[in-house]
Amino acid sequence: MASMDTEVPALLLRLDGNPFHHGTLGAVRTLGRAGVETHVLLDEPAGPVLRSRHLYRAHRRPAGATVDHPRLLDELRRIAALIGRRAVLLAMDDRGAIAVARLATELTDHYLLPSIPAELPEQLTDKSELALLCARLNVPHPATRLPGTAAEAAAALEEMGGRAVAKWVRPWLLPPDSGLRGTSLVPDAATAARLFTAGTPAGSRLLLQQLLPAHGTDWFFHGCFDRDGRLLTGGTGVKTRSWPPRAGLTAVGRWVPNPKLTALACRLAAELGYHGILDLDFRHVDGGYHLLDFNPRPGAQFRLFTDAAGTDVVRAHHLDLTGRPVPRGRPRPGRLLVVENYAAVALLTPAPGARPTPTGGRPTVEAAWFAADDPLPFLAVLGTLARRLWHKASLRLHRR
């Protein structure tokens, strides 16, 4: 196990308001198990993450403290004063990554941060900017359209063969109560027109993206890079199950080595001057890896890529920012990540598309929620799911 600097705490920042973000729990556990005093800044009063025995303290985000709101800066400074020493600040969602980059110059006295251009996370998470970036760097990317009217949205869908993927150009601007998903399938022109109209009050423009063939394989890359662009640790994996199917989050993922994809990810990081943790989503179709999303922060499934030394991208990031060497542990390909609440429903549907041949031997399973040394978050998830099922059953009985 890497020798962590346990005198340097960590603050995990999440602004998206999702209480069931298993990536945040994974970060709390991996740092807490290493002896790092771990804080979180969230906006929900309760949730599974707050039940973890590895969490030192939770802080509530002030109402109205959004990406560029001065209240967020004030709150981060207040927490730094409570902690009493410089801490590693790690954003766990796109909103947080954008905020930290914008506020970096005002936070360097209080926190250890990666050295990246202030505008870079916003460019990478903006779906239209990502398409332009891929064209400039010669990286395969699905054809995209940015309609200006509802009629143009319907026409663009017809050009793409009648089906496409809808994405919001700046998904972090979607209000939490909008009911809109960051990514969804568009089956017909009427849906395309409706989504375009919904984008105006939602604060983000609609982007239509070519739906790549279903026989493609969904890959992801997680990596941590130092300030010189050197890959410290990471890996490539296959999304064997997702929810919703073909356009959702990883329900079951497998660590599958892919040197070609790793080389592509390293080239991207080098050309962008990227420092820190990134999470890339690809679909492999007809010999090419098409970049679908570039997330400038840890992906929710980052714990899949934990090597034999116990190092993952979050621990590597802490080691890097505190000036400690990152050990090269033996990779453990074949490991599985299972997100229990998504996998339970995803496994009931057929797995579309071709999948790489699994590595030999019985795989090690990393559960997103369950951990023998930290059972309360898993029990909290079970309790919430049971309440939701009971509520739905009660409504059905009432209608009958």
Rosetta blueprint (number, residue, H / E / L):
1 M L
2 A L
3 S L
4 M L
5 D L
6 T L
7 E L
8 V L
9 P L
10 A E
11 L E
12 L E
13 L E
14 R L
15 L L
16 D L
17 G L
18 N L
19 P L
20 F L
21 H L
22 H H
23 G H
24 T H
25 L H
26 G H
27 A H
28 V H
29 R H
30 T H
31 L H
32 G H
33 R H
34 A L
35 G L
36 V L
37 E L
38 T E
39 H E
40 V E
41 L E
42 L E
43 D L
44 E L
45 P L
46 A L
47 G L
48 P H
49 V H
50 L H
51 R H
52 S L
53 R L
54 H L
55 L L
56 Y L
57 R E
58 A E
59 H E
60 R E
61 R L
62 P L
63 A L
64 G L
65 A L
66 T L
67 V L
68 D L
69 H L
70 P H
71 R H
72 L H
73 L H
74 D H
75 E H
76 L H
77 R H
78 R H
79 I H
80 A H
81 A H
82 L H
83 I H
84 G L
85 R L
86 R L
87 A E
88 V E
89 L E
90 L E
91 A E
92 M L
93 D L
94 D H
95 R H
96 G H
97 A H
98 I H
99 A H
100 V H
101 A H
102 R H
103 L H
104 A H
105 T H
106 E H
107 L H
108 T L
109 D L
110 H L
111 Y E
112 L E
113 L L
114 P L
115 S L
116 I L
117 P L
118 A L
119 E L
120 L H
121 P H
122 E H
123 Q H
124 L H
125 T H
126 D L
127 K H
128 S H
129 E H
130 L H
131 A H
132 L H
133 L H
134 C H
135 A H
136 R H
137 L H
138 N L
139 V L
140 P L
141 H L
142 P L
143 A L
144 T E
145 R E
146 L L
147 P L
148 G L
149 T L
150 A H
151 A H
152 E H
153 A H
154 A H
155 A H
156 A H
157 L H
158 E H
159 E H
160 M L
161 G L
162 G L
163 R L
164 A E
165 V E
166 A E
167 K E
168 W E
169 V L
170 R L
171 P H
172 W H
173 L H
174 L L
175 P L
176 P L
177 D L
178 S L
179 G L
180 L L
181 R L
182 G L
183 T E
184 S E
185 L E
186 V E
187 P L
188 D L
189 A H
190 A H
191 T H
192 A H
193 A H
194 R H
195 L H
196 F H
197 T H
198 A H
199 G H
200 T H
201 P H
202 A H
203 G L
204 S L
205 R L
206 L E
207 L E
208 L E
209 Q E
210 Q E
211 L L
212 L L
213 P L
214 A L
215 H L
216 G L
217 T E
218 D E
219 W E
220 F E
221 F E
222 H E
223 G E
224 C E
225 F E
226 D L
227 R L
228 D L
229 G L
230 R L
231 L E
232 L E
233 T E
234 G E
235 G E
236 T E
237 G E
238 V E
239 K E
240 T E
241 R E
242 S E
243 W E
244 P L
245 P L
246 R L
247 A L
248 G L
249 L E
250 T E
251 A E
252 V E
253 G E
254 R E
255 W E
256 V L
257 P L
258 N L
259 P H
260 K H
261 L H
262 T H
263 A H
264 L H
265 A H
266 C H
267 R H
268 L H
269 A H
270 A H
271 E H
272 L H
273 G L
274 Y L
275 H L
276 G E
277 I E
278 L E
279 D E
280 L E
281 D E
282 F E
283 R E
284 H E
285 V E
286 D L
287 G L
288 G E
289 Y E
290 H E
291 L E
292 L E
293 D E
294 F E
295 N E
296 P L
297 R L
298 P L
299 G L
300 A L
301 Q L
302 F H
303 R H
304 L H
305 F H
306 T L
307 D L
308 A L
309 A L
310 G L
311 T L
312 D L
313 V H
314 V H
315 R H
316 A H
317 H H
318 H H
319 L H
320 D H
321 L H
322 T L
323 G L
324 R L
325 P L
326 V L
327 P L
328 R L
329 G L
330 R L
331 P L
332 R L
333 P L
334 G L
335 R L
336 L E
337 L E
338 V E
339 V L
340 E H
341 N H
342 Y H
343 A H
344 A H
345 V H
346 A H
347 L L
348 L L
349 T L
350 P L
351 A L
352 P L
353 G L
354 A L
355 R L
356 P L
357 T L
358 P L
359 T L
360 G L
361 G L
362 R L
363 P L
364 T L
365 V E
366 E E
367 A E
368 A L
369 W L
370 F L
371 A L
372 A L
373 D L
374 D L
375 P L
376 L H
377 P H
378 F H
379 L H
380 A H
381 V H
382 L H
383 G H
384 T H
385 L H
386 A H
387 R H
388 R H
389 L H
390 W H
391 H H
392 K H
393 A H
394 S H
395 L H
396 R H
397 L H
398 H H
399 R H
400 R L
